[in-house]
Structures are given as C-alpha cells and as structure tokens.
Amino acid sequence: MRWLPLALLAYVMLGLQLGLGGLLKFHGGEMNLVLIAAVFIALNARRQTAVPVCFGLGLLHDFIGIGPLGTYALAYSLVAVLIAGTDRALAPEHPFTHFFVTLIAGAMVAFVVVIQGKYARYGVHVDLWPSMIGAFYTAVIALPALWLLGRFRRAFRFRIGG
Amino acid sequence: MNRGIVHFLMILAAAISAFTLPEAKSGVREVAQGLFVPIAWPVRAIGLAISSRLAPHEQKDLLSPDKARTADELRQQNAELLTRILNLEAQLDDLKQLSAQYQQLGTDLRKLVQPATVVAGPTGSRQTLTVGTSGLKAVREGMAVVHPLGFVGQIFAVAPGAATARVLLVTDPQSKIAARFFRFGRRADGSLVTMPVDIPAPLVEGDGDAMVVRMLPARKVRNVVKIGDVVVLDEPKLPPALKGLRIGTVTAIDLPPTDSGHATIKVEPTGDLTHLHEVLVVSK
C-alpha cells in the first residue's frame, strides 16, 4: 500500500470535515467524511493494514476536535475490524455495498460516541437519533464519494485479502 | 508479536483513553488543527456561499414568534421605534458617563472588539468554531465571542503563535453561562417596552443545536416564563459591557405536573451559530 496517497486522502477528508462541519446538517444529523475515508480503506485494504490506518484516522479526527483522545480512534478501529477482510463476501465496488457498509459503520460510530458521552468519566451527552440520522446522511454521501475514491483506487495499491 | 494482539491493544488503549481521560487541551492540538485550514477555509467559504443561496437563513420575528407580522404592522411599529429613538437620544447624556469609563481604559471600542474570520466548523458532536486570529492581538482563553445575532461563545483554546483559536459555542454541552430573562411588551399607549421576567437568574447550558435551562423551580416558572421570552447574558466573568447581550429565545417549556419539580426551558439561538462567516472577539 502506498502511504503518500493515503496521507493525502486523510488530509483532504479531515480538512473537508473541518471546513464543512456544521454546514451540511440534516435534521440535526451531520455527515462524517472521515468515516467515508475509513470505510474506503476498510473495504479495500487487508485487515492488518486497515485497522492501524483507521485507528490513525480516528486519532487524527480526535486530535482536531476538543474531546478526549480515543473516541473516534476506537470507533474507526472497530469499523475496520468489522469490515476489512470481508471483500470475498462483499462486492467492494457496488454502490449498495458502499451505502450499506457506511450505514452500519456510521451506526457503530454513533453508538460509540453516544456510549462514550454517557458513561465516560468526562463524557458529554450526545443524542442517539441525530447521530443515527447523521449515519444515514453519511451513507447517502458515501455513494458519490466512494465512487469517486474508487476511480483513484489504483493509486493506493491496495492488496486485497484477509 | 501477533498483529491481532497489537490491534487489540490499540483498540483497548483508545477505549481507556476515551472513557477515562479528560479532554486534553494543548497547543499541539490547536497547531494540528491549523494545518488543515488551507483546505477547511476555502471549502467553508464556498459551502457558506452555496448554503446561503440554497437555504437563506430566515431571521426569526422576535416580537411575534408564532405569527410573522404584516407590512402594515411593521410600518406602525417602525414609527413607534423612531419615536422611541428620539426619546432615547434625550437620555444620551447619561451614557456619556459610560463613554468616559471606556476612555479611562485608554483605548477606543474598536480596539476592544476585533473581527475574526471563521475558518472551520465543528468536527464531531461538539459545538465549536475555529477562527483565524493572525491579525488579532492578545487573544486569550475565556474571551467572549459575539456577533450581531448575539452572544456566540468563548475562546476555548489558542494555538501557539495565535494563528487560530477555538471558540466553544454557547450551544456546546460543556458551555454554562449565567443569564436572565426578559420580554417585549406594550404600554397602555401601545408603545414597546422591555420587561424583566421575575425568576432566579438561570444558568444556560448548551444542548447541541440549542440551549437548555434546568433546575429552575417549576412553581417559579409556571405562568411566569413564556415562549418567546428573550434570554440575555448576565455572566459576571465576562466584561460588564456585554451584559444584556442576547443569547437566544425561549422556544419550549417543559413543566412537571406538580409545582414540586423542576422546569426545563429550551432556548434557541437567533441563528445557526455554526453557519457564521465572521465573529467579533471581545479582547478586553
């Protein structure tokens, strides 16, 4: 796997997330472009690569926020554990896969953020339903975003397989 | 070491950090966020331009939140306001004393309030804005951030070198600010008047997109606070000149069936604070 395109992807997605944060809300739900990048990596890379890369993406997402470090790192790592290596069972290029996998990943992230907000020592309350709407919204945005990222897939030189 | 164990340890470390550690406020985090500004700022400017074209922000009618006033009503009230302005001009002499106090500060008001461009929005479930502060002087944590819409929030963290600063919005769950209620009313002659609402000074807490006032005794709120009441700043830690600055409007009141419990009052800001282009940092 090539690291320069990966770093560029992370930089662009985190920059877009920062720039568009708060602007593209739908019924209180907010899209998560960094999650789309994590799903792209998890769908295409081997698990042994996807887990640390998604962990790093999550850590960066935590780092540019104001909450405790680890929330998104935990969520994206779990997403990678769940999705990576399932390429034999899924069709990683199919739009339905993109939508459904991002929806599940978004729901997982929402649960982690809500549970962290509720039970963490320094957690801040987050409502579940806006987070779930955000997961659905992200899944819709993932259709064109993952299609576009798929055009550049070769630049990453992913090695498919468990 | 087995990669599976390494992955497990990474996830475990993330979980321990997320669930036990407090938020780490550090200059490094602010610098890291500043690295993304070359992408975030232009994208945000384009996003705001498109957003204001496609879904222009509707200013709420503060005096009649339930039913927008007609053009005739607005003309009549405009005439009343002009009369009121004439009256107020007569009271300007009193304000000259206040002006003298500002002069004692050794600077003019423009130096107290510095405009800053919003370069990035919230990144997750927290309500923050990032403002570019390269042209500003002496931006520090805790300074108030305002806008013509009203009070926006406070500076939460400043990057070393003060290139950017993070604003904790008044709608963030961590934000707690002292406030008071008042409402617009009419005198017998029909002229407008502002009336303080007689309840204990509330603490307005952020609640995501809006704010909430909790723990006010229900018996003191019932039939006293009404939907449409205005909530204004009364925070002793902030400069006195900001007292009375609008925070939001009461949009819902949740009362228990009996007077023994506590009321929950929902307060919404006048506009979407995450959509702001520019804010003013009150630096003294």
Chai-1 contact restraints between the chains, C-beta under 6 A:
chainA,res_idxA,chainB,res_idxB,connection_type,confidence,min_distance_angstrom,max_distance_angstrom,comment,restraint_id
A,L14,B,F36,contact,1.0,0.0,6.0,A-B,restraint_1
A,G15,B,F36,contact,1.0,0.0,6.0,A-B,restraint_2
A,G15,B,I39,contact,1.0,0.0,6.0,A-B,restraint_3
A,G15,B,A40,contact,1.0,0.0,6.0,A-B,restraint_4
A,L16,B,V43,contact,1.0,0.0,6.0,A-B,restraint_5
A,L18,B,F36,contact,1.0,0.0,6.0,A-B,restraint_6
A,L18,B,A40,contact,1.0,0.0,6.0,A-B,restraint_7
A,L18,B,A120,contact,1.0,0.0,6.0,A-B,restraint_8
A,L18,B,T123,contact,1.0,0.0,6.0,A-B,restraint_9
A,G19,B,A40,contact,1.0,0.0,6.0,A-B,restraint_10
A,G19,B,V43,contact,1.0,0.0,6.0,A-B,restraint_11
A,G19,B,R44,contact,1.0,0.0,6.0,A-B,restraint_12
A,G19,B,A120,contact,1.0,0.0,6.0,A-B,restraint_13
A,L20,B,G47,contact,1.0,0.0,6.0,A-B,restraint_14
A,G21,B,G121,contact,1.0,0.0,6.0,A-B,restraint_15
A,G21,B,P122,contact,1.0,0.0,6.0,A-B,restraint_16
A,G21,B,T123,contact,1.0,0.0,6.0,A-B,restraint_17
A,G22,B,G121,contact,1.0,0.0,6.0,A-B,restraint_18
A,G22,B,P122,contact,1.0,0.0,6.0,A-B,restraint_19
A,G22,B,T274,contact,1.0,0.0,6.0,A-B,restraint_20
A,L23,B,G47,contact,1.0,0.0,6.0,A-B,restraint_21
A,L23,B,S51,contact,1.0,0.0,6.0,A-B,restraint_22
A,Q48,B,R3,contact,1.0,0.0,6.0,A-B,restraint_23
A,V51,B,H7,contact,1.0,0.0,6.0,A-B,restraint_24
A,F55,B,M10,contact,1.0,0.0,6.0,A-B,restraint_25
A,F63,B,R29,contact,1.0,0.0,6.0,A-B,restraint_26
A,F63,B,A32,contact,1.0,0.0,6.0,A-B,restraint_27
A,I64,B,Q33,contact,1.0,0.0,6.0,A-B,restraint_28
A,I64,B,T123,contact,1.0,0.0,6.0,A-B,restraint_29
A,G65,B,T123,contact,1.0,0.0,6.0,A-B,restraint_30
A,G65,B,G124,contact,1.0,0.0,6.0,A-B,restraint_31
A,I66,B,E23,contact,1.0,0.0,6.0,A-B,restraint_32
A,I66,B,R126,contact,1.0,0.0,6.0,A-B,restraint_33
A,I66,B,T128,contact,1.0,0.0,6.0,A-B,restraint_34
A,G67,B,E23,contact,1.0,0.0,6.0,A-B,restraint_35
A,G67,B,R126,contact,1.0,0.0,6.0,A-B,restraint_36
A,P68,B,A18,contact,1.0,0.0,6.0,A-B,restraint_37
A,P68,B,L21,contact,1.0,0.0,6.0,A-B,restraint_38
A,P68,B,E23,contact,1.0,0.0,6.0,A-B,restraint_39
A,L69,B,S17,contact,1.0,0.0,6.0,A-B,restraint_40
A,G70,B,A14,contact,1.0,0.0,6.0,A-B,restraint_41
A,G70,B,S17,contact,1.0,0.0,6.0,A-B,restraint_42
A,G70,B,A18,contact,1.0,0.0,6.0,A-B,restraint_43
A,T71,B,A18,contact,1.0,0.0,6.0,A-B,restraint_44
A,A73,B,A14,contact,1.0,0.0,6.0,A-B,restraint_45
A,L74,B,A14,contact,1.0,0.0,6.0,A-B,restraint_46
A,L74,B,A15,contact,1.0,0.0,6.0,A-B,restraint_47
A,L74,B,A18,contact,1.0,0.0,6.0,A-B,restraint_48
A,S77,B,I11,contact,1.0,0.0,6.0,A-B,restraint_49
A,V113,B,S125,contact,1.0,0.0,6.0,A-B,restraint_50
A,Q116,B,A18,contact,1.0,0.0,6.0,A-B,restraint_51
A,A120,B,F19,contact,1.0,0.0,6.0,A-B,restraint_52
A,R121,B,T20,contact,1.0,0.0,6.0,A-B,restraint_53
A,Y122,B,P22,contact,1.0,0.0,6.0,A-B,restraint_54
A,V124,B,P173,contact,1.0,0.0,6.0,A-B,restraint_55
A,V124,B,Q174,contact,1.0,0.0,6.0,A-B,restraint_56
A,H125,B,P173,contact,1.0,0.0,6.0,A-B,restraint_57
A,V126,B,S125,contact,1.0,0.0,6.0,A-B,restraint_58
